[in-house]
Amino acid sequence: MTMLSVRGLSKSFGGLTAVDNVSFDVHEGMIKALIGPNGAGKSTLFNLLTGFECPDAGTVTFLGQPMVALKPFKVVRAGIARTFQNTQVFGEMSVIENVLVGMHTQLATGFAAGALRLPATRKADRMAVERAGRLLRLVGAEEFADAPGADIPHGVRRLVEIARALAAAPKLLLLDEPAAGLNNAETQALAASLRRIQADGTTILIVEHDMGLVMEISDEIVVLDRGRKIAEGSPKLIQKDPAVIEAYLGEEVPDA
């Protein structure tokens, strides 16, 4: 089943074309990677998909519904959540509180009920905490639940951000360079986390520069170069594509 359909998407800033007539699909249940050299248009494309930028041309359809020109909060409500390149964990909050922040679109209790601490509100709060704990277990950061956000390692911050995005209950999760700044052990922990998230039923679209991670976890890969799509296919096809090797990889990646 096609979950996300992108057709002819284009975006220019002044005289610079950042995204140039890009089309691809993301099918339910897969991990799809978006790769390319710096300046290829990957982050701009993510911003177009999540309502932070409006395209000059093209369409984005999610589960049959048009998404172009929706505000970011409406994109989240439609079932798409994302992380960003720079970590944005709230240092003064505990890890589990950081995850709870991501549930604001899911909680139905109103201001009056919250102020009066009515039974329905207390039950909703308890269920939210339980769900936040489950998400931390899913990403592999449960041991840090009570730690202040300011005190956790960089790799754990990445996992907490993913858990917070999952707290919005998305059907499609967009990850913008989640392995940036991670060491080998942290990258392997991230890979295991992403496989668990996929197995749990969430589809993933990931922008990433770590080719080892991309080749390990991806079902399909889209390659951008100077705003245009130059290749799409399985990791084995992509790592042998001459245009990809020239534009981005620099050399053929050996089979695992």
Secondary structure, DSSP 4 states (H G I P E B T S, - for coil): -EEEEEEEEEEEETTEEEEEEEEEEEETT-EEEEE-STTSSHHHHHHHHTTSS--SEEEEEETTEE-TT--HHHHHHHTEEE--SS----TTSBHHHHHHHTTTTT----HHHHHHT-HHHHHHHHHHHHHHHHHHHHHT-GGGTTSBGGGS-HHHHHHHHHHHHHTT--SEEEEESTTTT--HHHHHHHHHHHHHHHHTT-EEEEE-S-HHHHHHH-SEEEEEETTEEEEEE-HHHHTT-HHHIIIIISSPPPP-
